[in-house]
Amino acid sequence: MRTVWHKLTEASVNTVLGSVTWEQIEPEEGKSDFSELDQVILDARGHQLCLVLLWFGSFKNGSLNLVQGA
């Protein structure tokens, strides 16, 4: 995205729609890494762009596993 932000502002874009997947946040089971997402948010703010995030994978692998008796 670093090469794209400036082009968006030059084109008078004011809002960017971006996606976030669970695999981006938790590349390894039990190890979360928000650094890439944090950078996208900072870059959007730095270019005075609104950022709308679509969150894919609210439930790991697209399913909800409920523990019985919990």
PDB file of N, CA, C and O in Angstrom, chain B, residues numbered from 101:
ATOM      1  N   MET B 101       0.810  -1.198   0.000  1.00  0.00           N
ATOM      2  CA  MET B 101       0.000   0.000   0.000  1.00  0.00           C
ATOM      3  C   MET B 101       0.856   1.267   0.000  1.00  0.00           C
ATOM      4  O   MET B 101       0.373   2.334  -0.377  1.00  0.00           O
ATOM      5  N   ARG B 102       2.088   1.164   0.407  1.00  0.00           N
ATOM      6  CA  ARG B 102       2.913   2.376   0.510  1.00  0.00           C
ATOM      7  C   ARG B 102       2.997   3.154  -0.791  1.00  0.00           C
ATOM      8  O   ARG B 102       3.095   4.381  -0.771  1.00  0.00           O
ATOM      9  N   THR B 103       2.960   2.467  -1.913  1.00  0.00           N
ATOM     10  CA  THR B 103       3.036   3.155  -3.204  1.00  0.00           C
ATOM     11  C   THR B 103       1.661   3.624  -3.685  1.00  0.00           C
ATOM     12  O   THR B 103       1.570   4.366  -4.662  1.00  0.00           O
ATOM     13  N   VAL B 104       0.611   3.204  -3.017  1.00  0.00           N
ATOM     14  CA  VAL B 104      -0.745   3.490  -3.472  1.00  0.00           C
ATOM     15  C   VAL B 104      -1.371   4.695  -2.762  1.00  0.00           C
ATOM     16  O   VAL B 104      -2.169   5.413  -3.364  1.00  0.00           O
ATOM     17  N   TRP B 105      -1.024   4.925  -1.507  1.00  0.00           N
ATOM     18  CA  TRP B 105      -1.675   5.988  -0.731  1.00  0.00           C
ATOM     19  C   TRP B 105      -1.659   7.332  -1.464  1.00  0.00           C
ATOM     20  O   TRP B 105      -2.689   7.998  -1.571  1.00  0.00           O
ATOM     21  N   HIS B 106      -0.502   7.720  -1.960  1.00  0.00           N
ATOM     22  CA  HIS B 106      -0.371   9.009  -2.626  1.00  0.00           C
ATOM     23  C   HIS B 106      -1.257   9.074  -3.876  1.00  0.00           C
ATOM     24  O   HIS B 106      -1.868  10.106  -4.153  1.00  0.00           O
ATOM     25  N   LYS B 107      -1.322   7.995  -4.611  1.00  0.00           N
ATOM     26  CA  LYS B 107      -2.162   7.954  -5.816  1.00  0.00           C
ATOM     27  C   LYS B 107      -3.642   8.115  -5.464  1.00  0.00           C
ATOM     28  O   LYS B 107      -4.396   8.747  -6.203  1.00  0.00           O
ATOM     29  N   LEU B 108      -4.045   7.547  -4.342  1.00  0.00           N
ATOM     30  CA  LEU B 108      -5.436   7.669  -3.911  1.00  0.00           C
ATOM     31  C   LEU B 108      -5.780   9.112  -3.582  1.00  0.00           C
ATOM     32  O   LEU B 108      -6.832   9.608  -3.984  1.00  0.00           O
ATOM     33  N   THR B 109      -4.899   9.790  -2.852  1.00  0.00           N
ATOM     34  CA  THR B 109      -5.174  11.182  -2.506  1.00  0.00           C
ATOM     35  C   THR B 109      -5.143  12.069  -3.750  1.00  0.00           C
ATOM     36  O   THR B 109      -5.935  13.005  -3.862  1.00  0.00           O
ATOM     37  N   GLU B 110      -4.242  11.784  -4.675  1.00  0.00           N
ATOM     38  CA  GLU B 110      -4.195  12.549  -5.935  1.00  0.00           C
ATOM     39  C   GLU B 110      -5.486  12.384  -6.735  1.00  0.00           C
ATOM     40  O   GLU B 110      -5.899  13.300  -7.446  1.00  0.00           O
ATOM     41  N   ALA B 111      -6.110  11.237  -6.621  1.00  0.00           N
ATOM     42  CA  ALA B 111      -7.356  10.956  -7.340  1.00  0.00           C
ATOM     43  C   ALA B 111      -8.588  11.446  -6.561  1.00  0.00           C
ATOM     44  O   ALA B 111      -9.723  11.166  -6.948  1.00  0.00           O
ATOM     45  N   SER B 112      -8.358  12.169  -5.474  1.00  0.00           N
ATOM     46  CA  SER B 112      -9.430  12.718  -4.621  1.00  0.00           C
ATOM     47  C   SER B 112     -10.274  11.641  -3.954  1.00  0.00           C
ATOM     48  O   SER B 112     -11.443  11.868  -3.641  1.00  0.00           O
ATOM     49  N   VAL B 113      -9.691  10.482  -3.738  1.00  0.00           N
ATOM     50  CA  VAL B 113     -10.373   9.427  -2.986  1.00  0.00           C
ATOM     51  C   VAL B 113     -10.333   9.837  -1.518  1.00  0.00           C
ATOM     52  O   VAL B 113      -9.314  10.332  -1.037  1.00  0.00           O
ATOM     53  N   ASN B 114     -11.439   9.632  -0.805  1.00  0.00           N
ATOM     54  CA  ASN B 114     -11.431   9.980   0.616  1.00  0.00           C
ATOM     55  C   ASN B 114     -11.687   8.790   1.533  1.00  0.00           C
ATOM     56  O   ASN B 114     -11.500   8.885   2.745  1.00  0.00           O
ATOM     57  N   THR B 115     -12.115   7.671   0.956  1.00  0.00           N
ATOM     58  CA  THR B 115     -12.407   6.477   1.757  1.00  0.00           C
ATOM     59  C   THR B 115     -11.862   5.244   1.057  1.00  0.00           C
ATOM     60  O   THR B 115     -12.020   5.075  -0.152  1.00  0.00           O
ATOM     61  N   VAL B 116     -11.217   4.383   1.842  1.00  0.00           N
ATOM     62  CA  VAL B 116     -10.638   3.152   1.309  1.00  0.00           C
ATOM     63  C   VAL B 116     -11.289   1.971   2.028  1.00  0.00           C
ATOM     64  O   VAL B 116     -11.421   1.975   3.252  1.00  0.00           O
ATOM     65  N   LEU B 117     -11.688   0.974   1.266  1.00  0.00           N
ATOM     66  CA  LEU B 117     -12.257  -0.248   1.807  1.00  0.00           C
ATOM     67  C   LEU B 117     -11.167  -1.311   1.784  1.00  0.00           C
ATOM     68  O   LEU B 117     -10.628  -1.629   0.724  1.00  0.00           O
ATOM     69  N   GLY B 118     -10.845  -1.856   2.940  1.00  0.00           N
ATOM     70  CA  GLY B 118      -9.787  -2.860   3.022  1.00  0.00           C
ATOM     71  C   GLY B 118     -10.263  -4.103   3.741  1.00  0.00           C
ATOM     72  O   GLY B 118     -11.220  -4.059   4.514  1.00  0.00           O
ATOM     73  N   SER B 119      -9.600  -5.197   3.486  1.00  0.00           N
ATOM     74  CA  SER B 119      -9.990  -6.456   4.137  1.00  0.00           C
ATOM     75  C   SER B 119      -8.906  -6.925   5.101  1.00  0.00           C
ATOM     76  O   SER B 119      -7.715  -6.682   4.902  1.00  0.00           O
ATOM     77  N   VAL B 120      -9.350  -7.591   6.128  1.00  0.00           N
ATOM     78  CA  VAL B 120      -8.454  -8.195   7.106  1.00  0.00           C
ATOM     79  C   VAL B 120      -8.883  -9.644   7.264  1.00  0.00           C
ATOM     80  O   VAL B 120     -10.059  -9.929   7.491  1.00  0.00           O
ATOM     81  N   THR B 121      -7.943 -10.545   7.146  1.00  0.00           N
ATOM     82  CA  THR B 121      -8.267 -11.958   7.352  1.00  0.00           C
ATOM     83  C   THR B 121      -7.625 -12.440   8.645  1.00  0.00           C
ATOM     84  O   THR B 121      -6.632 -11.886   9.117  1.00  0.00           O
ATOM     85  N   TRP B 122      -8.212 -13.472   9.196  1.00  0.00           N
ATOM     86  CA  TRP B 122      -7.684 -14.016  10.445  1.00  0.00           C
ATOM     87  C   TRP B 122      -6.238 -14.467  10.262  1.00  0.00           C
ATOM     88  O   TRP B 122      -5.427 -14.326  11.178  1.00  0.00           O
ATOM     89  N   GLU B 123      -5.913 -15.000   9.106  1.00  0.00           N
ATOM     90  CA  GLU B 123      -4.558 -15.489   8.845  1.00  0.00           C
ATOM     91  C   GLU B 123      -3.534 -14.359   8.896  1.00  0.00           C
ATOM     92  O   GLU B 123      -2.369 -14.598   9.217  1.00  0.00           O
ATOM     93  N   GLN B 124      -3.958 -13.119   8.581  1.00  0.00           N
ATOM     94  CA  GLN B 124      -3.048 -11.983   8.667  1.00  0.00           C
ATOM     95  C   GLN B 124      -2.756 -11.627  10.123  1.00  0.00           C
ATOM     96  O   GLN B 124      -1.640 -11.225  10.455  1.00  0.00           O
ATOM     97  N   ILE B 125      -3.737 -11.771  10.971  1.00  0.00           N
ATOM     98  CA  ILE B 125      -3.601 -11.389  12.372  1.00  0.00           C
ATOM     99  C   ILE B 125      -2.954 -12.501  13.188  1.00  0.00           C
ATOM    100  O   ILE B 125      -2.145 -12.231  14.076  1.00  0.00           O
ATOM    101  N   GLU B 126      -3.304 -13.736  12.894  1.00  0.00           N
ATOM    102  CA  GLU B 126      -2.745 -14.880  13.630  1.00  0.00           C
ATOM    103  C   GLU B 126      -2.093 -15.838  12.632  1.00  0.00           C
ATOM    104  O   GLU B 126      -2.657 -16.883  12.307  1.00  0.00           O
ATOM    105  N   PRO B 127      -0.894 -15.475  12.147  1.00  0.00           N
ATOM    106  CA  PRO B 127      -0.229 -16.322  11.158  1.00  0.00           C
ATOM    107  C   PRO B 127       0.183 -17.677  11.723  1.00  0.00           C
ATOM    108  O   PRO B 127       0.346 -18.650  10.987  1.00  0.00           O
ATOM    109  N   GLU B 128       0.346 -17.722  13.027  1.00  0.00           N
ATOM    110  CA  GLU B 128       0.709 -18.954  13.721  1.00  0.00           C
ATOM    111  C   GLU B 128      -0.238 -19.121  14.895  1.00  0.00           C
ATOM    112  O   GLU B 128      -0.504 -18.160  15.617  1.00  0.00           O
ATOM    113  N   GLU B 129      -0.745 -20.316  15.092  1.00  0.00           N
ATOM    114  CA  GLU B 129      -1.698 -20.593  16.169  1.00  0.00           C
ATOM    115  C   GLU B 129      -1.216 -20.007  17.496  1.00  0.00           C
ATOM    116  O   GLU B 129      -0.129 -20.326  17.977  1.00  0.00           O
ATOM    117  N   GLY B 130      -2.045 -19.149  18.069  1.00  0.00           N
ATOM    118  CA  GLY B 130      -1.747 -18.578  19.380  1.00  0.00           C
ATOM    119  C   GLY B 130      -0.804 -17.385  19.369  1.00  0.00           C
ATOM    120  O   GLY B 130      -0.471 -16.853  20.428  1.00  0.00           O
ATOM    121  N   LYS B 131      -0.364 -16.952  18.174  1.00  0.00           N
ATOM    122  CA  LYS B 131       0.557 -15.814  18.076  1.00  0.00           C
ATOM    123  C   LYS B 131      -0.054 -14.737  17.192  1.00  0.00           C
ATOM    124  O   LYS B 131      -0.056 -14.847  15.966  1.00  0.00           O
ATOM    125  N   SER B 132      -0.571 -13.698  17.832  1.00  0.00           N
ATOM    126  CA  SER B 132      -1.201 -12.600  17.100  1.00  0.00           C
ATOM    127  C   SER B 132      -0.165 -11.569  16.693  1.00  0.00           C
ATOM    128  O   SER B 132       0.778 -11.293  17.434  1.00  0.00           O
ATOM    129  N   ASP B 133      -0.346 -11.005  15.512  1.00  0.00           N
ATOM    130  CA  ASP B 133       0.552  -9.967  15.004  1.00  0.00           C
ATOM    131  C   ASP B 133      -0.295  -8.911  14.298  1.00  0.00           C
ATOM    132  O   ASP B 133      -0.786  -9.135  13.192  1.00  0.00           O
ATOM    133  N   PHE B 134      -0.459  -7.767  14.945  1.00  0.00           N
ATOM    134  CA  PHE B 134      -1.265  -6.688  14.404  1.00  0.00           C
ATOM    135  C   PHE B 134      -0.420  -5.634  13.695  1.00  0.00           C
ATOM    136  O   PHE B 134      -0.952  -4.603  13.285  1.00  0.00           O
ATOM    137  N   SER B 135       0.871  -5.867  13.542  1.00  0.00           N
ATOM    138  CA  SER B 135       1.774  -4.836  13.026  1.00  0.00           C
ATOM    139  C   SER B 135       1.404  -4.371  11.619  1.00  0.00           C
ATOM    140  O   SER B 135       1.443  -3.172  11.344  1.00  0.00           O
ATOM    141  N   GLU B 136       1.050  -5.277  10.738  1.00  0.00           N
ATOM    142  CA  GLU B 136       0.689  -4.889   9.374  1.00  0.00           C
ATOM    143  C   GLU B 136      -0.596  -4.061   9.372  1.00  0.00           C
ATOM    144  O   GLU B 136      -0.679  -3.043   8.685  1.00  0.00           O
ATOM    145  N   LEU B 137      -1.584  -4.493  10.131  1.00  0.00           N
ATOM    146  CA  LEU B 137      -2.840  -3.755  10.231  1.00  0.00           C
ATOM    147  C   LEU B 137      -2.607  -2.386  10.866  1.00  0.00           C
ATOM    148  O   LEU B 137      -3.150  -1.386  10.397  1.00  0.00           O
ATOM    149  N   ASP B 138      -1.808  -2.335  11.922  1.00  0.00           N
ATOM    150  CA  ASP B 138      -1.478  -1.062  12.565  1.00  0.00           C
ATOM    151  C   ASP B 138      -0.857  -0.090  11.573  1.00  0.00           C
ATOM    152  O   ASP B 138      -1.177   1.098  11.581  1.00  0.00           O
ATOM    153  N   GLN B 139       0.028  -0.591  10.718  1.00  0.00           N
ATOM    154  CA  GLN B 139       0.691   0.266   9.740  1.00  0.00           C
ATOM    155  C   GLN B 139      -0.294   0.801   8.706  1.00  0.00           C
ATOM    156  O   GLN B 139      -0.209   1.965   8.315  1.00  0.00           O
ATOM    157  N   VAL B 140      -1.225  -0.036   8.263  1.00  0.00           N
ATOM    158  CA  VAL B 140      -2.243   0.404   7.300  1.00  0.00           C
ATOM    159  C   VAL B 140      -3.094   1.517   7.914  1.00  0.00           C
ATOM    160  O   VAL B 140      -3.397   2.506   7.247  1.00  0.00           O
ATOM    161  N   ILE B 141      -3.473   1.359   9.161  1.00  0.00           N
ATOM    162  CA  ILE B 141      -4.274   2.375   9.845  1.00  0.00           C
ATOM    163  C   ILE B 141      -3.493   3.685   9.951  1.00  0.00           C
ATOM    164  O   ILE B 141      -4.032   4.756   9.672  1.00  0.00           O
ATOM    165  N   LEU B 142      -2.231   3.598  10.352  1.00  0.00           N
ATOM    166  CA  LEU B 142      -1.395   4.801  10.456  1.00  0.00           C
ATOM    167  C   LEU B 142      -1.207   5.480   9.102  1.00  0.00           C
ATOM    168  O   LEU B 142      -1.259   6.706   9.010  1.00  0.00           O
ATOM    169  N   ASP B 143      -0.991   4.696   8.065  1.00  0.00           N
ATOM    170  CA  ASP B 143      -0.805   5.253   6.720  1.00  0.00           C
ATOM    171  C   ASP B 143      -2.075   5.950   6.229  1.00  0.00           C
ATOM    172  O   ASP B 143      -2.004   7.031   5.646  1.00  0.00           O
ATOM    173  N   ALA B 144      -3.225   5.339   6.461  1.00  0.00           N
ATOM    174  CA  ALA B 144      -4.492   5.955   6.048  1.00  0.00           C
ATOM    175  C   ALA B 144      -4.682   7.286   6.782  1.00  0.00           C
ATOM    176  O   ALA B 144      -5.053   8.289   6.174  1.00  0.00           O
ATOM    177  N   ARG B 145      -4.428   7.285   8.076  1.00  0.00           N
ATOM    178  CA  ARG B 145      -4.538   8.528   8.850  1.00  0.00           C
ATOM    179  C   ARG B 145      -3.562   9.573   8.330  1.00  0.00           C
ATOM    180  O   ARG B 145      -3.913  10.745   8.194  1.00  0.00           O
ATOM    181  N   GLY B 146      -2.345   9.150   8.041  1.00  0.00           N
ATOM    182  CA  GLY B 146      -1.320  10.057   7.557  1.00  0.00           C
ATOM    183  C   GLY B 146      -1.675  10.718   6.237  1.00  0.00           C
ATOM    184  O   GLY B 146      -1.195  11.810   5.932  1.00  0.00           O
ATOM    185  N   HIS B 147      -2.518  10.053   5.451  1.00  0.00           N
ATOM    186  CA  HIS B 147      -2.957  10.605   4.168  1.00  0.00           C
ATOM    187  C   HIS B 147      -4.378  11.159   4.251  1.00  0.00           C
ATOM    188  O   HIS B 147      -5.003  11.456   3.233  1.00  0.00           O
ATOM    189  N   GLN B 148      -4.876  11.294   5.480  1.00  0.00           N
ATOM    190  CA  GLN B 148      -6.214  11.829   5.755  1.00  0.00           C
ATOM    191  C   GLN B 148      -7.298  11.093   4.978  1.00  0.00           C
ATOM    192  O   GLN B 148      -8.199  11.707   4.405  1.00  0.00           O
ATOM    193  N   LEU B 149      -7.195   9.774   4.970  1.00  0.00           N
ATOM    194  CA  LEU B 149      -8.184   8.926   4.314  1.00  0.00           C
ATOM    195  C   LEU B 149      -8.984   8.164   5.364  1.00  0.00           C
ATOM    196  O   LEU B 149      -8.439   7.729   6.379  1.00  0.00           O
ATOM    197  N   CYS B 150     -10.267   8.011   5.114  1.00  0.00           N
ATOM    198  CA  CYS B 150     -11.098   7.159   5.960  1.00  0.00           C
ATOM    199  C   CYS B 150     -10.829   5.714   5.550  1.00  0.00           C
ATOM    200  O   CYS B 150     -10.653   5.415   4.369  1.00  0.00           O
ATOM    201  N   LEU B 151     -10.799   4.836   6.523  1.00  0.00           N
ATOM    202  CA  LEU B 151     -10.519   3.428   6.262  1.00  0.00           C
ATOM    203  C   LEU B 151     -11.650   2.584   6.825  1.00  0.00           C
ATOM    204  O   LEU B 151     -11.951   2.645   8.018  1.00  0.00           O
ATOM    205  N   VAL B 152     -12.273   1.797   5.961  1.00  0.00           N
ATOM    206  CA  VAL B 152     -13.326   0.881   6.363  1.00  0.00           C
ATOM    207  C   VAL B 152     -12.764  -0.522   6.231  1.00  0.00           C
ATOM    208  O   VAL B 152     -12.329  -0.924   5.151  1.00  0.00           O
ATOM    209  N   LEU B 153     -12.772  -1.268   7.331  1.00  0.00           N
ATOM    210  CA  LEU B 153     -12.197  -2.614   7.325  1.00  0.00           C
ATOM    211  C   LEU B 153     -13.290  -3.671   7.293  1.00  0.00           C
ATOM    212  O   LEU B 153     -14.253  -3.618   8.059  1.00  0.00           O
ATOM    213  N   LEU B 154     -13.123  -4.621   6.400  1.00  0.00           N
ATOM    214  CA  LEU B 154     -13.976  -5.810   6.365  1.00  0.00           C
ATOM    215  C   LEU B 154     -13.209  -6.916   7.083  1.00  0.00           C
ATOM    216  O   LEU B 154     -12.098  -7.270   6.688  1.00  0.00           O
ATOM    217  N   TRP B 155     -13.795  -7.443   8.111  1.00  0.00           N
ATOM    218  CA  TRP B 155     -13.132  -8.470   8.906  1.00  0.00           C
ATOM    219  C   TRP B 155     -13.622  -9.838   8.455  1.00  0.00           C
ATOM    220  O   TRP B 155     -14.793 -10.176   8.626  1.00  0.00           O
ATOM    221  N   PHE B 156     -12.724 -10.615   7.880  1.00  0.00           N
ATOM    222  CA  PHE B 156     -13.060 -11.968   7.453  1.00  0.00           C
ATOM    223  C   PHE B 156     -12.465 -12.965   8.432  1.00  0.00           C
ATOM    224  O   PHE B 156     -11.267 -12.928   8.711  1.00  0.00           O
ATOM    225  N   GLY B 157     -13.282 -13.839   8.945  1.00  0.00           N
ATOM    226  CA  GLY B 157     -12.789 -14.877   9.838  1.00  0.00           C
ATOM    227  C   GLY B 157     -13.016 -14.563  11.295  1.00  0.00           C
ATOM    228  O   GLY B 157     -12.165 -14.846  12.139  1.00  0.00           O
ATOM    229  N   SER B 158     -14.180 -13.971  11.598  1.00  0.00           N
ATOM    230  CA  SER B 158     -14.489 -13.703  12.996  1.00  0.00           C
ATOM    231  C   SER B 158     -14.409 -14.980  13.820  1.00  0.00           C
ATOM    232  O   SER B 158     -14.027 -14.963  14.990  1.00  0.00           O
ATOM    233  N   PHE B 159     -14.773 -16.074  13.191  1.00  0.00           N
ATOM    234  CA  PHE B 159     -14.640 -17.381  13.814  1.00  0.00           C
ATOM    235  C   PHE B 159     -13.632 -18.158  12.990  1.00  0.00           C
ATOM    236  O   PHE B 159     -13.815 -18.337  11.786  1.00  0.00           O
ATOM    237  N   LYS B 160     -12.588 -18.612  13.619  1.00  0.00           N
ATOM    238  CA  LYS B 160     -11.490 -19.293  12.921  1.00  0.00           C
ATOM    239  C   LYS B 160     -12.038 -20.351  11.964  1.00  0.00           C
ATOM    240  O   LYS B 160     -12.866 -21.177  12.347  1.00  0.00           O
ATOM    241  N   ASN B 161     -11.575 -20.317  10.738  1.00  0.00           N
ATOM    242  CA  ASN B 161     -11.962 -21.245   9.678  1.00  0.00           C
ATOM    243  C   ASN B 161     -13.441 -21.162   9.311  1.00  0.00           C
ATOM    244  O   ASN B 161     -13.991 -22.090   8.718  1.00  0.00           O
ATOM    245  N   GLY B 162     -14.081 -20.050   9.662  1.00  0.00           N
ATOM    246  CA  GLY B 162     -15.451 -19.827   9.256  1.00  0.00           C
ATOM    247  C   GLY B 162     -16.496 -20.628  10.013  1.00  0.00           C
ATOM    248  O   GLY B 162     -17.644 -20.701   9.575  1.00  0.00           O
ATOM    249  N   SER B 163     -16.133 -21.223  11.124  1.00  0.00           N
ATOM    250  CA  SER B 163     -17.119 -21.975  11.884  1.00  0.00           C
ATOM    251  C   SER B 163     -17.027 -21.633  13.359  1.00  0.00           C
ATOM    252  O   SER B 163     -15.979 -21.201  13.840  1.00  0.00           O
ATOM    253  N   LEU B 164     -18.094 -21.820  14.056  1.00  0.00           N
ATOM    254  CA  LEU B 164     -18.166 -21.560  15.473  1.00  0.00           C
ATOM    255  C   LEU B 164     -18.254 -22.894  16.190  1.00  0.00           C
ATOM    256  O   LEU B 164     -19.216 -23.637  15.996  1.00  0.00           O
ATOM    257  N   ASN B 165     -17.274 -23.206  17.009  1.00  0.00           N
ATOM    258  CA  ASN B 165     -17.283 -24.453  17.765  1.00  0.00           C
ATOM    259  C   ASN B 165     -17.614 -24.144  19.211  1.00  0.00           C
ATOM    260  O   ASN B 165     -16.834 -23.513  19.924  1.00  0.00           O
ATOM    261  N   LEU B 166     -18.768 -24.592  19.626  1.00  0.00           N
ATOM    262  CA  LEU B 166     -19.192 -24.367  21.006  1.00  0.00           C
ATOM    263  C   LEU B 166     -18.826 -25.574  21.855  1.00  0.00           C
ATOM    264  O   LEU B 166     -19.010 -26.721  21.447  1.00  0.00           O
ATOM    265  N   VAL B 167     -18.316 -25.299  23.020  1.00  0.00           N
ATOM    266  CA  VAL B 167     -17.975 -26.379  23.953  1.00  0.00           C
ATOM    267  C   VAL B 167     -19.237 -26.747  24.725  1.00  0.00           C
ATOM    268  O   VAL B 167     -19.847 -25.897  25.374  1.00  0.00           O
ATOM    269  N   GLN B 168     -19.613 -27.990  24.653  1.00  0.00           N
ATOM    270  CA  GLN B 168     -20.810 -28.449  25.360  1.00  0.00           C
ATOM    271  C   GLN B 168     -20.566 -28.462  26.864  1.00  0.00           C
ATOM    272  O   GLN B 168     -19.512 -28.887  27.337  1.00  0.00           O
ATOM    273  N   GLY B 169     -21.566 -27.986  27.602  1.00  0.00           N
ATOM    274  CA  GLY B 169     -21.484 -28.019  29.056  1.00  0.00           C
ATOM    275  C   GLY B 169     -20.679 -26.874  29.651  1.00  0.00           C
ATOM    276  O   GLY B 169     -20.424 -26.856  30.855  1.00  0.00           O
ATOM    277  N   ALA B 170     -20.283 -25.932  28.834  1.00  0.00           N
ATOM    278  CA  ALA B 170     -19.493 -24.804  29.352  1.00  0.00           C
ATOM    279  C   ALA B 170     -20.396 -23.733  29.907  1.00  0.00           C
ATOM    280  O   ALA B 170     -19.914 -22.708  30.387  1.00  0.00           O
TER     281      ALA B 170
END
